[in-house]
Amino acid sequence: MSRTVYVNGEYLPEGEAKVSIFDRGFLMADGVYEVTSVLGGKLIDFAGHVTRLERSLSELDMATPVTPEALLEIHRELVRVNEIEDGLVYLQITRGAPGDRDFVFPDPATTPSTIVLFTQSKPGLADSPLAKTGMRVISIEDVRWGRRDIKTVQLLYPSMGKMMAKRAGVDDAWFVEDGHVTEGTSNNAYIVKGNRIITRHLGNDILHGITRAAVLRFAREAQMEVEERAFTIDEAKGADEAFITSASAFVMPVVEVDGVALGDGKPGKLTARLREIYLEESRKAAV
Ligand code: PDD
């Protein structure tokens, strides 16, 4: 079935949707994005994604082309027409197409931003087999730019990181800077020691995950200890449990780091509990 996608105010069959070759997203990676998951036909953590989108745009001096209310409508309409039960909605906003290539930002009065949304159907998204077996990760050097808190479409190095993981026969890579884990290629990273969850503090060096914020809140409510600080890759190898969070993976156990099995090599109990709580609570709050 051909998807219906959204481009600059229009709903179109995916084959008819077009963006200019001069679009700054294409030429300069001058754009931001969000990924919102859909469970049971409803949007998970939608308000958080819109708030972060507005922040990303404002950090890059880009105008917000649509109101949060209109964005919600577009998300819902795409979920409806594409009959998405479980899956994702991808949204991208770029600085538009000024009609030529130039490093200088175009005047927003004459170059409107480009906005694109599409859905991805992922039946059984919350029942991933990886949640039962756990993921294996390798560590790689973090050579990304210094504003990882802005969710830009510059995803070449994260893609290279996924490929390094794939070639190593594992599921993902964790970025390491000065011996400390920053985050995963497309997720936030956590280790667990006893009843304590340790995850890097917020700053410019990681994306402020929307799932992270919700998971840490639920963890504290469930009387788990949370410590927001940088941890080393060696600490990770000695952890009892580890996991990652993201809009598409929710809470996903990690059972091996650089070939070293964590605990008994199976997904940890605290991680499993947190995944259960997150899925239950976020389904309840879904819109
Ligand atoms: N990635 N860190 C990075 C580098 C990410 O790309 C993501 C999300 C996260 C988790 O953020 P959130 O919980 O808000 O999804 C952390 C999305 C899912 C992606 O690129 O597909």
Boltz pocket constraint, residues with backbone or C-beta under 6 A from the ligand:
constraints:
  - pocket:
      binder: B
      contacts: [[A, 35], [A, 148], [A, 183], [A, 184], [A, 185], [A, 186], [A, 187], [A, 188], [A, 206], [A, 207], [A, 208], [A, 209], [A, 210], [A, 211], [A, 212], [A, 245], [A, 246], [A, 247], [A, 248]]
      max_distance: 6.0
